[in-house]
Amino acid sequence: MTLIPADLTAFLAEKRDSREYRRALAVKLALQGYLYEAISDMLDVTPGFISQVKKAYETAGTAGLTLKYQGTQPYLSEDQRQAVIIWLKAQQQWSVEHLHDYLATTYGVVFQSRQSYYQLLADAEITYKRAQRSNPKRDPERVAVKKKRSSTS
């Protein structure tokens, strides 16, 4: 059996994302001399994956086993987002279009999806659906008749 490098052992000992751990474990088993078919059965990976992560480890060390994707940067920073929420709460009237115009003029941000505007309104605890001042189907005469009927009963 081959001696496992200390950096790989330390990498496996740390709390990691399961994908990184699987990569490191595949490299460890490959260095110990296990067949790629046995490793792929144990870890449910392809032999090409094992070859790829082993090569990444040999060229970059444990840094080659880490995930590279860091996610996309948000359009608004956390401070800007809080400022928008405060601004929304201070408004007497609001709408998605009004929020869209405010973000475009103040921060130069235009979201691709309306869902982003809805989320900002929800974070400010505001419903984006317009409420009607009165029920359009309400008939005052029918309401009066019903009130009269219920009061006499």
C-alpha positions in Angstrom: 0.0 0.0 0.0 1.1 3.5 -0.8 1.6 6.1 1.9 -1.1 8.7 1.7 0.2 12.3 1.6 -0.4 14.3 4.8 -2.2 17.2 3.0 -4.7 14.8 1.6 -5.3 13.2 5.0 -5.8 16.6 6.5 -8.1 17.6 3.7 -10.3 14.6 4.4 -10.3 15.3 8.1 -11.8 18.8 7.7 -15.5 19.4 7.4 -16.1 19.6 3.7 -18.7 19.8 1.0 -19.7 16.2 0.1 -18.6 16.7 -3.5 -15.1 17.8 -2.4 -14.9 14.9 0.1 -15.9 12.5 -2.7 -13.1 13.9 -4.9 -10.5 13.5 -2.1 -11.7 10.0 -1.3 -11.4 9.0 -4.9 -7.8 10.3 -5.0 -6.9 8.5 -1.8 -8.3 5.2 -3.0 -6.5 5.6 -6.3 -3.2 6.3 -4.6 -3.8 3.2 -2.4 -3.9 1.1 -5.6 -7.6 0.3 -5.8 -8.9 -0.3 -9.3 -10.8 2.5 -10.9 -13.8 0.2 -11.4 -13.9 -0.7 -7.7 -13.6 3.0 -6.7 -16.4 4.0 -9.2 -18.7 1.3 -7.7 -17.9 2.4 -4.1 -18.3 6.2 -4.7 -20.8 6.0 -7.6 -18.6 8.0 -9.9 -17.1 7.3 -13.4 -13.6 6.2 -14.0 -13.0 9.4 -16.0 -14.0 11.4 -12.9 -11.4 9.5 -10.8 -8.7 10.1 -13.5 -9.6 13.8 -13.7 -9.5 14.5 -9.9 -6.3 12.5 -9.5 -4.7 14.6 -12.2 -6.0 17.8 -10.6 -4.5 16.7 -7.2 -1.2 15.9 -8.8 -0.9 19.3 -10.5 -2.5 21.6 -7.8 -2.6 19.6 -4.6 -5.6 19.8 -2.4 -6.6 23.1 -4.0 -7.4 21.1 -7.2 -10.0 19.2 -5.3 -12.0 22.2 -4.0 -15.1 23.6 -5.8 -14.3 26.5 -8.0 -17.9 27.9 -8.4 -18.6 30.7 -6.1 -22.0 31.8 -7.4 -23.0 34.9 -9.1 -22.7 38.4 -7.6 -26.1 40.0 -6.6 -27.2 43.1 -8.5 -27.6 44.9 -5.2 -25.2 44.8 -2.3 -26.7 44.0 1.1 -26.6 47.7 2.2 -28.3 48.7 -1.0 -31.0 46.1 -0.5 -31.7 47.2 3.0 -31.9 50.8 1.8 -34.5 49.8 -0.8 -36.5 47.9 1.8 -36.5 51.0 4.1 -37.5 53.2 1.1 -40.3 50.8 0.3 -41.6 50.9 3.8 -41.6 54.7 3.8 -43.8 54.9 0.6 -47.5 55.5 0.8 -48.2 53.7 -2.4 -46.1 51.1 -4.2 -46.2 49.0 -7.3 -43.8 46.8 -9.2 -43.4 49.5 -11.8 -42.7 52.1 -9.2 -40.0 49.9 -7.7 -38.6 49.1 -11.1 -38.2 52.9 -11.9 -36.7 53.6 -8.5 -34.1 50.9 -8.8 -33.2 51.9 -12.4 -32.7 55.5 -11.6 -31.1 55.2 -8.2 -28.9 52.1 -8.6 -28.9 51.5 -12.4 -30.3 48.0 -11.7 -32.9 46.4 -13.9 -33.8 42.8 -13.0 -34.5 40.4 -15.8 -37.4 38.7 -13.9 -40.3 40.3 -12.2 -39.8 37.7 -9.4 -36.8 39.8 -8.1 -39.1 42.8 -7.6 -41.7 40.6 -5.9 -39.0 39.3 -3.6 -38.0 42.8 -2.6 -41.6 43.7 -1.9 -42.0 40.5 0.1 -38.9 41.3 2.1 -40.4 44.7 2.9 -43.5 42.8 4.0 -45.6 44.4 1.2 -47.9 42.5 -1.0 -47.3 43.3 -4.7 -50.9 42.6 -5.6 -53.2 45.6 -5.9 -56.1 45.7 -3.5 -59.4 47.3 -4.5 -60.9 49.9 -2.3 -64.3 48.3 -2.5 -65.8 45.1 -3.8 -66.8 45.8 -7.4 -69.6 43.2 -7.2 -71.1 44.8 -4.1 -74.7 45.9 -4.5 -75.8 48.3 -1.7 -79.4 47.4 -2.1 -78.8 43.6 -1.7 -76.6 44.3 1.3 -79.3 46.4 3.0 -81.9 43.7 2.3 -79.6 41.0 3.8 -78.9 43.2 6.9 -82.6 43.8 7.4 -83.3 40.1 7.1 -80.6 39.1 9.6 -81.6 41.7 12.2 -85.2 40.6 12.1 -84.4 36.9 12.6 
